[in-house]
Amino acid sequence: MKLLASLLTAALLAVPALGSLAQTHAGGEKPAAAAEKPSDAPQAQQPAKPDAAQGEAKFTAVCVACHGAGGNSGIPANPKLAQQHPEYIVKQLQDFKAGKRKSPVMQPFASQLSDADMRNVAAYVAGNKAKEGFARDKAQVAMGEKIYRGGIADRQIAACQGCHSPNGAGIPVQYPRLSGQNAEYTAAQLTAFREGARTNSPQMTQIAAKLNDREIRAVADYIAGLR
């Protein structure tokens, strides 16, 4: 009888323990193995390194007619892209695509490009040497140089070289290279900033707003001859 009582007592004590174990697996604490299972969430992928060869193919197919072989545009109204900072080119293409920079010509072309295409094209043109330009109007060069190097203090116009460097090489990522740029294009962009037609650089809008037509032509002509 004592043996039978002991067996019954052991069976009764085992029931709560089994119930507790069942609750743990049903909705309580996770088993240790499950808690240590790695997350299945996708990891963020880094952009692939730009491919200049693919950029050349895309540039030749889409851009060369307006921007010239290697990005050295021979059309005064279109910018030279050769040797430009790739980050700046990518930003402008993204702005065209998003409509932040208005251009009925550029927006359709930029809309065809993926982010990878933009990086590839930028890498290609940045690796090409820009052809030197030259000033055309000697009468205006002195004024242009004065504005570029010293600004106009009494009208609170900042010197261009502060952001674009003394030789027009610019500052990578932040400010574009200007050296040798087509004067007609530079003048058109300064005018667009002044008149609010181009709005994707608040700094340039503030500066250009204070320049008159003669000053814009002068500084654009001086920039064309920078080396």
Secondary structure, 3 states (H helix, E strand, C coil): CHHHHHHHHHHHHHHHHHHHHHHHHHCCCCCHHHHCCCCCCCCCCCCCCCCHHHHHHHHHHHCHHHHCHHHCCCCCCCCCCCCCCHHHHHHHHHHHHHCCCCCCCHHHHHHCCCHHHHHHHHHHHHCCCCCCCCCCCHHHHHHHHHHHHHCEHHHCECCCHHHHCCCCCCECCCECCCCCCCHHHHHHHHHHHHHCCCCCCHHHHHHHCCCCHHHHHHHHHHHHCCC
